[in-house]
Amino acid sequence: QAGQLPFWYFSVTEKYASFPVTPLFPTQRKKHGAASVLLSAISFCLVCCSGRDAGIVLNDVEGYIADRPDSALAVLRSMDMESIAPASLRAKDSLLHSQALDKCYIDLKSDSIITPAVKYYRHSGSADDRLKMCYYYARIFENSGDNVSALLWLSNGERYISKCRDYSSAGRLYTAKSRIYFNAYYFDSALSNSERALFYYRKGNDRKREIVSLLDNATA
């Protein structure tokens, strides 16, 4: 049926979902494992069969991208979104692609991948998606050394925090602001943004980032 994935998709992806294909630390990068290759092949087949399934595949990717970004990246790279008409789907693919690359420690310095997301989410979309767009767009500027533009987009993202549900993303936004201010020797601003980051990590029950943020504050 249209809009539904075949039964074997769920059985196969569930079987390989626990593969440890995401590195624990940035220095421990690994090549995509069997799960990544398998998920990539499955999604490519699905999207080729019916573009209407693209939204379901993207929703599925969104569910595990935080824990298995390398698997998500393999799936996203296999999808041909140029043939998918709705701008909302192209924007979501663009945002997830940017997120996966960032989480895999692949630092982008070009906006070619995130452009569809920027164009769409500047005027439409949920508060969470618009906040993430601002964050990942800012990361590109930060990677290229343009900290002024990075801070501008991070500040733009702050306007969506009051309506967002993803508090960890709000925390990451303030962590990025803190890092930029710290590197520019604006220590008071760095500390205040780090404290805001800690607040949202706690609010989102993101224990891992809460601990990292506490350690950063202790050593600042």
N, C-alpha and C positions, 0 to 999 in steps of 0.2 A: 504494500500500500504506500501511496505517496506520503512523505513526511515520516516514515518509519524505517528504521534500520533492520536488516535481516537478523534473525535470531543468532546466527553464528558470530556476528560482530561482538555481541555482549559476552558470549562464552569465551571467545578467544582473548579479547582484551582483558577480561577479568582474570584469566589464567596467567597472563604475563604482566599484570599490573604491578606485581610485587618485585619485579626484577630491579636490583639496585643499580640503575643506570645513571643516577645523578651523583656527581662528585660531592663528597662531604665538605671539602675545602676548595678554594679557588685553585690551589696549586696541584690538586689531585684530579686533573681533568682526564676523562676517559672517552674513548670512542663510543659511538652509539652501539648499544648492545642488541641482542636478538629482539628485545621488545620494541625498540625504536624502528628497526627494519620492518618488523611485522606490522606494527601500527601504521607505518608509512604506506606499506603496500595495500593494506585494507582501506585506508582513507582514500588513496588514489583511485582504487577501484570504485569505491562508493561515489565519489564526486564525478568520475567519468560516466557512471551509470545514470546519475540523476543529479543535476545541479540543485534540485530542491532539497537534497539531503545535506547540502553544505552547511546550512544553519545548525542542523543537529550535530554534525561533526565538530563544528566550532564550539558549540555548547559543551560537548564532551571534552574537548581539549581544555577548555576553560576550567573544567573541574579538576584536572590533575596537573596543570601547568606549574603551579607553585611547588609541587613535590617532585615532578619529573619533567623539568623544562627541556631536557635534551630529547625526550620522547615527543614532547609537544612540538618542538622545532622540526623534527623529522616529518611529522604529519603535516604541519603547515607548509613545509617546503614542497610537499608532494601535491598540493592543491593548486589548481589553476583558477584563481579567482577572477581573472580577466573575463571569463565567460559567464560570471555570475552578475546579473544585472543590478540587483538592489544595492544602492550605495551603503546601506546600513551593514550588509554582510561584508562588503569590501572593507569598510571601516573597522569592523570587528576583527577580520583577518589581519589587517594592518596592525592594529593595536596588540593583538595576541602575538604576532610575529615579533614586534619590537620588544615585547615583554619577555618572550622566550630567549631572544638573543641576549638581552641584558642579564637574565638569570643564568645564562650559560657563559657569562663573562666575555662575551663578544662585544666589544665597545664600538658602537656605530658613531661615525663622524659625519654621516650624510643623512639627509631626511628623505631619501628616496623610498624607503619602506614605510615610514610612518605618515607620509603625506596624505594618503586617503583618510586616515583617522583624524588628522588635524583639520582637514577640510570639512569633514562631517560633524565631528564632535564640538567644533567651535560654535555650532548653531543648534545641534540636536543631541539626543542621547541622555542616558541617566547621569546622575551626579557622579557615581563611581567611575563610569567610563570616561567622563570628561576630566575628572581629576587625574586618572591614569594617563590620559593623553597628554595633559600638561606636564606630568612627571617625566614620562619617557621622552617627550620632545625636549624637555630641559636637560635630560641626561645626554642627549646628542650634542647640545651646545657645550655642556660641561666637558665632554670628551674631547671636543675640538678646541677647548681653551677659552671659549667665549662665556665667561662666568656672568657677565652682565645680562646677556640674553637668557642664560640659564635661570638666574634669580627672577627675572621678569616672568618667565613661564611658571616657575614654582609659585610665585605670588599669585598669578592668575589661577592656579589650581586651588589655592586656599579658599576661594569663594565658594567652592563646592563641598567643602568639608562638613559644613553644618547639615547637609542633606545626604551625605554619603553613609553607607552601611559598612564599607570596607575600611575599618579603622587602621588596619595594618598599612594600607596604602597612604593614609593620612600621615602615619608615623614615618614612612619612608620619605615622604615629601619633606617633612621637617628635618629628617636626618640629612637629606641632600643639602638643604639650606644651611644647616649647621656645619657641614663639611666644607662648603664653599666659603663661609664666613671665617672658619678656623684657618683655612689655608691662606686667607687674605689678612690674617692677624686681627680680625674683629672678634675678639674672644668673648666679649659680653653678648654679642648677637649670636655667636656660635653656641654659647651655653644656654641661652633662652630658647633657642630652637631645638636644642637637644632635649631640654626638659619637656617641651611640647611633644616631641617624638615619643618620649617615654610615657607620657600621659596616654597617647593614643594606642601605643603597643599594649599597655595595661588594659585599656578599654576594650581592645580587640582580643584580649587573652592570648596575645602573641608572645609566649614566654621566651622563646629563643631570642627574638629581637629586643625584648625587654631587658634580658640579661646583658646582651651586647651593649645596649644603650647605657645601662648602669655602669658597666666597666669603662665605657668611654667617658662618662661624666666623672668617674672617680680618678681617671688619669689625666683629665683636662687641666 
